[in-house]
């Protein structure tokens, strides 16, 4: 299921932003981009994602800006004294000292020192960022729930259309009892009139095959059962994406069997329409957790 969420946080030493994106996926796959030096956050992110999200390709990006990263400057007095001594030795004791610009251009005269982070500081930072990570994931879950409500209505519409087509298939003239009996009588009579004559065992086998192929009531009953099961899943909620995936395979199997058994143009057309709606249903199921 697709979604995006963002949360930010900060303390007296840093500001950070957590962005979480999710796209459709059969399973759960997580990728995480962390600021340098904060690799210890990955288990925190993974645990938070696995606790709330069961399906989808999840990307978590965390950016960090340190507010205490300016550091301080200091004069390397030992090196400065050496430079001034060399200047007097070269120019003579009465020569004026080098200018400030000249001294500052000598590498090492001015040192910059970065603030040092203790282990306690790093742990405190990661704990504060973990709160923001959890907040971003909560917001993503809320966004996905909103999308899920819309998708549930779409899926119910598809199930309604599958049910309508199933009823239309059952009502076709070719599946009415008298039509089935007339068709079977004609086919069996053709076997009896065959030259050379068909043996009794072969006749029984062919008749059983014809009866089985002409009767699609079992497939229609299973389609209705699958519709009921899918509606129950959507009503109960929870992580039903994988179970609906499996149910889509069952829908397709019954629709394919219906088409393969059909010897009637109208029934074949209905079977093809069924397959088209089932495919639309399957595509939307990919968005469900």
BELPE-V121723 format. One record per residue. N is the residue number from 1. OMEGA is omega in whole degrees, 0 to 359 (none if undefined). D_CENTER is the distance of its C-alpha to the mean C-alpha in Angstrom with 1 decimal. Layout:
BEGIN
N:OMEGA:D_CENTER ; N:OMEGA:D_CENTER
END
This chain:
BEGIN
1:183:4.9 ; 2:178:6.5 ; 3:178:9.2 ; 4:176:11.8 ; 5:183:14.6 ; 6:174:17.6 ; 7:178:20.5 ; 8:180:23.7 ; 9:180:26.5 ; 10:173:29.7 ; 11:184:33.0 ; 12:182:36.3 ; 13:184:35.2 ; 14:172:31.8 ; 15:181:29.2 ; 16:179:25.5 ; 17:178:22.3 ; 18:177:18.8 ; 19:181:15.8 ; 20:178:12.2 ; 21:175:9.5 ; 22:174:5.7 ; 23:185:4.2 ; 24:176:3.0 ; 25:180:3.4 ; 26:178:6.5 ; 27:177:7.0 ; 28:180:6.6 ; 29:184:7.7 ; 30:173:9.6 ; 31:187:12.0 ; 32:175:14.9 ; 33:186:17.8 ; 34:174:20.8 ; 35:178:24.4 ; 36:176:27.1 ; 37:182:28.7 ; 38:179:26.0 ; 39:179:24.2 ; 40:178:25.0 ; 41:186:22.2 ; 42:177:19.4 ; 43:178:20.0 ; 44:179:20.1 ; 45:183:16.7 ; 46:180:15.2 ; 47:180:17.1 ; 48:180:16.1 ; 49:183:12.3 ; 50:180:12.8 ; 51:187:15.2 ; 52:187:13.0 ; 53:184:9.3 ; 54:188:8.9 ; 55:176:5.3 ; 56:174:2.0 ; 57:188:4.1 ; 58:176:6.8 ; 59:179:10.0 ; 60:179:13.2 ; 61:180:16.4 ; 62:176:19.7 ; 63:186:22.9 ; 64:174:26.3 ; 65:181:29.8 ; 66:180:32.7 ; 67:179:35.5 ; 68:187:38.1 ; 69:183:37.6 ; 70:180:40.7 ; 71:180:42.9 ; 72:179:46.7 ; 73:176:49.5 ; 74:179:52.7 ; 75:175:55.7 ; 76:188:56.5 ; 77:179:60.1 ; 78:179:61.2 ; 79:178:60.0 ; 80:179:61.6 ; 81:178:64.9 ; 82:180:64.8 ; 83:179:64.2 ; 84:178:67.0 ; 85:178:69.3 ; 86:179:68.6 ; 87:179:69.3 ; 88:180:72.7 ; 89:182:73.6 ; 90:187:72.9 ; 91:182:74.2 ; 92:184:77.0 ; 93:182:77.4 ; 94:182:78.6 ; 95:178:75.7 ; 96:180:73.2 ; 97:178:69.9 ; 98:179:66.8 ; 99:179:65.0 ; 100:180:61.9 ; 101:180:59.8 ; 102:181:61.1 ; 103:182:60.4 ; 104:180:56.8 ; 105:179:56.2 ; 106:183:56.9 ; 107:176:53.7 ; 108:178:53.4 ; 109:178:55.8 ; 110:176:52.9 ; 111:172:50.2 ; 112:181:46.8 ; 113:177:45.3 ; 114:177:41.7 ; 115:181:41.1 ; 116:181:40.5 ; 117:178:37.7 ; 118:177:38.5 ; 119:178:36.2 ; 120:178:36.6 ; 121:181:35.5 ; 122:179:32.3 ; 123:179:31.4 ; 124:178:32.2 ; 125:180:29.9 ; 126:178:26.9 ; 127:178:27.6 ; 128:180:27.7 ; 129:179:24.5 ; 130:178:22.7 ; 131:180:23.6 ; 132:177:22.0 ; 133:179:18.8 ; 134:179:18.7 ; 135:179:19.5 ; 136:180:16.7 ; 137:176:14.1 ; 138:180:16.2 ; 139:177:16.1 ; 140:179:12.3 ; 141:179:12.4 ; 142:179:15.2 ; 143:180:13.6 ; 144:177:10.7 ; 145:177:13.7 ; 146:178:15.5 ; 147:181:13.0 ; 148:178:12.8 ; 149:178:16.6 ; 150:181:16.8 ; 151:179:14.5 ; 152:178:16.6 ; 153:179:19.7 ; 154:181:18.5 ; 155:178:17.7 ; 156:176:21.1 ; 157:178:22.8 ; 158:179:21.5 ; 159:176:22.8 ; 160:179:26.0 ; 161:177:26.5 ; 162:177:25.9 ; 163:179:28.5 ; 164:180:30.9 ; 165:177:30.8 ; 166:177:31.3 ; 167:179:34.4 ; 168:178:35.6 ; 169:181:35.5 ; 170:184:37.5 ; 171:181:40.0 ; 172:183:40.7 ; 173:183:44.4 ; 174:181:43.8 ; 175:177:42.4 ; 176:186:45.3 ; 177:183:47.6 ; 178:179:50.7 ; 179:178:48.8 ; 180:181:47.3 ; 181:180:50.7 ; 182:180:52.4 ; 183:180:49.8 ; 184:178:50.2 ; 185:181:54.0 ; 186:181:54.1 ; 187:179:51.9 ; 188:178:53.9 ; 189:178:57.2 ; 190:177:56.0 ; 191:180:55.7 ; 192:183:59.1 ; 193:184:60.7 ; 194:177:59.2 ; 195:357:61.6 ; 196:184:62.0 ; 197:178:61.4 ; 198:179:58.3 ; 199:183:59.0 ; 200:180:58.4 ; 201:179:55.6 ; 202:179:53.9 ; 203:180:54.4 ; 204:179:52.9 ; 205:181:49.8 ; 206:179:49.4 ; 207:179:50.0 ; 208:179:47.3 ; 209:180:44.8 ; 210:180:45.7 ; 211:180:45.3 ; 212:183:41.9 ; 213:182:40.6 ; 214:186:42.1 ; 215:179:40.5 ; 216:181:36.9 ; 217:180:37.2 ; 218:178:35.2 ; 219:179:32.2 ; 220:178:32.5 ; 221:180:32.8 ; 222:176:29.6 ; 223:179:27.7 ; 224:179:29.1 ; 225:179:28.1 ; 226:178:24.4 ; 227:180:24.4 ; 228:180:25.9 ; 229:180:23.4 ; 230:179:20.4 ; 231:178:22.1 ; 232:178:22.8 ; 233:181:19.2 ; 234:179:18.2 ; 235:183:21.4 ; 236:179:20.9 ; 237:184:17.3 ; 238:180:15.3 ; 239:185:12.4 ; 240:186:13.3 ; 241:183:10.3 ; 242:179:11.6 ; 243:176:15.1 ; 244:174:14.7 ; 245:180:13.5 ; 246:181:16.7 ; 247:176:18.7 ; 248:177:17.8 ; 249:179:19.5 ; 250:176:22.4 ; 251:181:22.7 ; 252:181:22.9 ; 253:181:25.4 ; 254:179:27.7 ; 255:178:27.6 ; 256:179:28.5 ; 257:178:31.3 ; 258:180:32.6 ; 259:182:32.8 ; 260:179:34.4 ; 261:188:37.0 ; 262:171:37.9 ; 263:184:41.2 ; 264:183:41.2 ; 265:182:40.0 ; 266:180:38.9 ; 267:178:36.9 ; 268:179:35.3 ; 269:179:34.3 ; 270:179:32.7 ; 271:178:30.9 ; 272:176:29.5 ; 273:177:28.4 ; 274:181:26.7 ; 275:180:24.7 ; 276:180:23.7 ; 277:178:22.6 ; 278:178:20.7 ; 279:176:18.7 ; 280:177:17.9 ; 281:181:16.9 ; 282:180:14.6 ; 283:180:12.9 ; 284:178:12.3 ; 285:179:11.1 ; 286:180:8.0 ; 287:184:7.2 ; 288:178:8.4 ; 289:none:7.5
END
